[in-house]
Amino acid sequence: MGDPTALSPHHRPTDGQLALAREVADGGRPPEQPVTRVPASVYTDPAHFAREKAALYERMPQILCPTALLPDPGMAVPHDATGRPLLITRDAQGQVHVFLNVCRHRGTRLVEGEEVRCTKKLVCPYHAWTYSVDGRLLALPRPDTFPGIDKDSHGLVELPSCESGGLIWFAPVEGADFGHVRQIGEDMDAFGTADHVLFRRKTHTVKANWKLIMDAFLESYHVTRLHAKTIGPFFKDGVTSGDLIGPHHRSAVGRLEDMASVDLADMAALRRVVTFAYQLVPGALIIPSPDYLNIMVMMPQAHDLTLVEDFMLIPEEPATDKARAHWERSWALLDGGVFAAEDFRAAELGQQGLATGAVPELILGALEGGIARYHETVAEALRAAE
């Protein structure tokens, strides 16, 4: 890699991305709504949290990780934080699978840990039943003691999944609709996400409701204030626009650079002047910076506790110390500075304050309309589950 700050190859924005960018260039979409309010109980009530988790996280398609986590055939990684033991694999043909990480013999966890492994076979540590990464039961010791067993009907239990635009999604139940996932994938293809490589991956423990974390990325009101010492000086105050892709939110915020002479149809040029953000239901965030992407997946553990896995994707493997140092600085700025020290910390402080009962409902101004729309989406999912 020559210039470590070089942008990814040129891609053309989708029509939706281009429309938002043009609105930002025109000064942003004017606020269209009055002050709204959200009950504090949606963040603090354990019973409400249980209903939300059942309606969203136990039914809806959701992101697990980027394609870059499993770039090659013959790879597997356990994933436990959704509340069920999962095993994500890429088979010899390059197809992604999401299985329950459970041996079909006695229910033993098949693969332990959390790191990616390269393997063609998955061997149960208890009795050595052996599976391929496509889920087939290949062999079992002493097959003579299991007369009549049909290996074809004892493969790993697979859950619905979809790989699109460099993202791997799964659904906890059959019949899930992945249609909007593919629309998100079209936007991700415009960023070249599937061609990126994984630079860093870290899981944060945030002592806050997952929606408080989402809220920070659903409005630009805080950007020049909360982030005054980090990224705030790079952005215009409140010059933003947004829309919906099915239940998912897409937004764009204007950076300080002059947009007058920029070819907005050139994605590399567009990313220098506009930062997009994707707020995906039930809880995931995609933040494409000018030359890399962060994908954050929210995995609620309790009404006041969330695991957030942050993946940083870069256009290619760093070939020099200079390039690696550039990406290390970028990782430290966003993951450690902006996200952990500012956004996540603000969510924790908000959770502490709301738990006192001092604020029975949150007041949302016109620049915070994305939060109101997100809560409407959650409410719709609750009603549909009743």
Secondary structure, DSSP 4 states (H G I P E B T S, - for coil): ---TTPPPPP-PPPHHHHHHHHHHHTT-PPP-S--EEEETHHHH-HHHHHHHIIIIITTS-EEEEEGGGS-SSSEEEEE-TTSS-EEEEE-TTS-EEEEESB-TTT--BSS-SSS-EE-SEEE-TTT--EEETTS-EEE-S-GGGSTT--GGGSSPPEE-EEEETTEEEE-SSTT---HHHHHHHHHHHHHTGGG-EEEEEEEEEESS-HHHHHHHTS-STTHHHHTTTTTGGGEEEEEEEEEEETTEEEEEEEESS--TT--TTSHHHHHHHEEEEEEETTTEEEEE-SS-EEEEEEEEEETTEEEEEEEEEESS---SHHHHHHHHHHHIIIIIIIIIIIIIHHHHHHHHHHHTTS-SEEEE-GGGHHHHHHHHHHHHHHHHH-
